[in-house]
Amino acid sequence: MWTKTRLDKALETLACSKNCLPEDVSYYRDKLVELAKETIDENQVSYLSRVYKGLADETRLRMVSLLKVREMCVCEVMAALNLTQPTASHHLMILENAGIVKHRKEGKWVFYNISGDPFVERLLQLRR
């Protein structure tokens, strides 16, 4: 487990490389914490984490490729990718929770399409 003692030792080593006196370590640590608070937007980090996790699966990337072409019901996605209903629904739910796709219901049918989020749209346009 990472303890404060280890952290302080690591900071002392780093502080020494920055020509700080050992008694300046707590000040240095406070400055690093302040820098993190100023530069890291926790909401943005959470959002990006969800989007990237949503796209970090080959099956979901295949689904997104299909849904970029047109809206599809779950059964069409299942047939196109040779998936079972539970597997297709699971992946579509992850994509929806990530904000990548959205759904609409028409009677008993559920149709999915790309969400329209500008950031997601830019990501989906990236090519190798």
N, C-alpha and C positions, 0 to 999 in steps of 0.2 A: 504494500500500500504506500502511496506517495504521501509523505508526512511533511509538515511545515519545516521540520529540520532539514530534510532533503531539499526542499524548495529553497530555503534560505541558503544552504550550501551552494546550490546551483546558481542562485542569484549573486552570491558573493563572488563566485568564479567569474560570472559574466560581468558583474560590476567592476571587478578588478581589471578585466580586459578593457573596460571603458574608462579606466583611471579614476574610479570612485573609491572612496574610503569605505572600509567594511561597515562603519557606522551609518553610511548612507544607503545601506541595502534596503531598509524598510521604505525610505523615501523613493528609491528606484522602483521597488515593487509597486508602490502606490501610483507612480507615474505610468507604469505598464498597464495597470488595471484601468486607470483613467483613459489611456489610449484605446484600450479595447472597448470601453463604453462609448467613446466618441466615434469609433469607426465601424462598429459592428451593429447593424440593425437586426435585432433578434427576429422581428416579423419577417424581414426579407430572407434571413437565413432559413427560417422555418418553411416559407413558401418555396424557395429554391430547392430545399431538401426534398419536399414532397414531389415537385415536378421532376427532378432528376431521378428519384426513386421510381416514379411512375414510368419513366422512359428507359429504365435500366433492365429491361427484360425483352428478349427477342420476340416472344409472343405478343407483348403489348406494342412493340414497335411495328409488328405486322398489322395489328389491329388499327393502329393509327394511320398506317399507309393506306389501308382500305377506306377508312373514314375520311381521309383527306379527299378521296375521289367523290364519295357521296354518303349520304345518311344511310344507315343500315339497321335492320332489326337484329336482335340477338341471334335468331335462327340463321340469318344470312352470314353473320360473322362465324357462327359455328360451322356452317357448311363450307365456307371459303377456306377456313383454316383447319378443318377436320378436328374440331374440339368438341368436348362434351358440353352440355348446358352449364353444369356447375363450374367448369373451368373457364368458359367464356364469361359467365357472369362475374366470377371472382376477378378476372383481369379487368373487365369493364368497370367494376366498382373501384378498383385501385386507380384506374385512369380518371374516373370521375372525381374521386376524393382528391386527386392531385390537381384538378382543375383543367385537365387536358381535354376531356370530352364532357358532353352534357347529354341528357336524355329527355325524351318526351314520350308520354304514353298516349296511345290511341286504342281505346278499348283495352283488350288484354295484351296488346302488342307494345313492346318497348323499343323505341328507335334511338340510336346513338349517332351523334355527329361531333365534329371538332368544336370545342368550346368558344373559340373566337377571341381568347385572351391574346393580346398582341405579343407578349413575350413568348408564349407557346407557339404562336404562328411563326415568329422569327426562328425559333429553335427547329421547327419542322421544315423550314426551308433550307437549312444547312445541308450541304452535300460535301462529300469527300473530294 
